[in-house]
């Protein structure tokens, strides 16, 4: 993986995304970049969940 793809990976992962690369026959490469539409600042908890602080 080159430095450019390393940067792409770091940015995507920092934003909750991912990427996949796979060869496509007979020539070429498919690159899939995924980013979430929304990113929650904190995980959601249900009012019925026990208090995580104990």
Residue frames relative to the residue before (quaternion, step in Angstrom):
aa qw qx qy qz dx dy dz
X 1.0000 0.0000 0.0000 0.0000 0.00 0.00 0.00
X 0.3774 -0.7438 0.5107 0.2083 3.57 -0.80 1.00
X 0.7009 -0.4611 0.3287 0.4337 3.57 -1.28 0.17
X 0.6171 0.5568 -0.3496 0.4323 3.62 1.04 -0.68
X 0.6857 0.4617 -0.2826 0.4865 3.57 0.94 -0.85
X 0.5960 0.5498 -0.3624 0.4595 3.58 1.11 -0.56
X 0.6474 0.4994 -0.3101 0.4850 3.58 1.02 -0.77
X 0.6310 0.5253 -0.3285 0.4669 3.59 0.95 -0.87
X 0.6639 0.5099 -0.3043 0.4545 3.57 0.87 -0.94
X 0.6627 0.5136 -0.3073 0.4500 3.60 0.88 -0.92
X 0.6683 0.4934 -0.3023 0.4674 3.59 0.92 -0.89
X 0.6665 0.5009 -0.3094 0.4574 3.58 0.87 -0.92
X 0.6891 0.4788 -0.2888 0.4609 3.59 0.85 -0.92
X 0.6177 0.5439 -0.3434 0.4524 3.61 1.08 -0.66
X 0.7373 0.3726 -0.2063 0.5243 3.57 1.19 -0.53
X 0.6149 -0.5926 0.3343 0.3986 3.56 1.22 0.41
X 0.5609 0.6121 -0.3795 0.4082 3.58 1.22 0.36
X 0.2154 -0.7516 0.6069 0.1426 3.51 -1.35 -0.18
X 0.1291 -0.7752 0.6046 0.1303 3.54 -1.30 0.13
X 0.1521 -0.7668 0.6199 0.0683 3.52 -1.22 0.61
X 0.1188 -0.7698 0.6250 0.0511 3.55 -1.09 0.80
X 0.1175 0.7865 -0.6015 0.0764 3.58 -0.94 0.88
X 0.5203 -0.6397 0.4655 0.3217 3.55 -1.10 0.69
X 0.1647 -0.7557 0.6257 0.1016 3.56 -1.19 0.63
X 0.3614 -0.7507 0.5170 0.1964 3.55 -0.74 1.10
X 0.5969 -0.1700 -0.7826 -0.0481 1.63 -2.09 1.25
X 0.7863 0.1081 -0.0841 0.6024 3.63 1.17 -0.38
X 0.6582 0.5438 -0.3744 0.3617 3.52 -1.21 0.41
X 0.2651 -0.7344 0.6077 0.1451 3.49 -1.39 0.14
X 0.2516 -0.7390 0.6048 0.1575 3.55 -1.07 0.77
X 0.0783 -0.7798 0.6210 0.0151 3.56 -0.88 1.00
X 0.0975 -0.7931 0.6011 0.0143 3.55 -0.75 1.12
X 0.0876 -0.7806 0.6185 0.0193 3.57 -0.71 1.12
X 0.0561 -0.8063 0.5888 -0.0017 3.57 -0.84 0.98
X 0.0229 0.7673 -0.6397 0.0399 3.53 -0.96 1.01
X 0.4557 -0.6687 0.4971 0.3131 3.59 -0.97 0.74
X 0.5302 -0.6220 0.4690 0.3348 3.57 -1.16 0.59
X 0.7844 0.0826 -0.0207 0.6144 3.56 1.08 -0.76
X 0.1493 -0.7687 0.6142 0.0973 3.53 -1.11 0.65
X 0.3468 -0.7425 0.5387 0.1953 3.56 -0.71 1.11
X 0.4449 -0.6970 0.4847 0.2851 3.60 -0.85 0.90
X 0.7879 0.0838 -0.0388 0.6088 3.61 1.12 -0.65
X 0.5627 -0.5867 0.4379 0.3839 3.57 -1.10 0.51
X 0.4639 -0.6724 0.5011 0.2856 3.54 -1.08 0.73
X 0.0932 -0.7636 0.6341 0.0786 3.53 -1.12 0.66
X 0.4403 -0.6766 0.5281 0.2634 3.51 -1.12 0.67
X 0.5578 -0.5922 0.4420 0.3780 3.62 -1.06 0.57
X 0.6535 0.5088 -0.3176 0.4617 3.59 1.19 -0.39
X 0.5186 0.6240 -0.4228 0.4036 3.60 1.24 -0.19
X 0.5143 -0.6231 0.4722 0.3525 3.60 -1.06 0.62
X 0.6087 -0.5548 0.4246 0.3760 3.54 -1.22 0.55
X 0.3997 -0.7481 0.4712 0.2420 3.64 -0.59 1.08
X 0.6199 0.5523 -0.3479 0.4355 3.61 1.21 -0.35
X 0.5609 -0.6138 0.3833 0.4023 3.60 1.29 -0.07
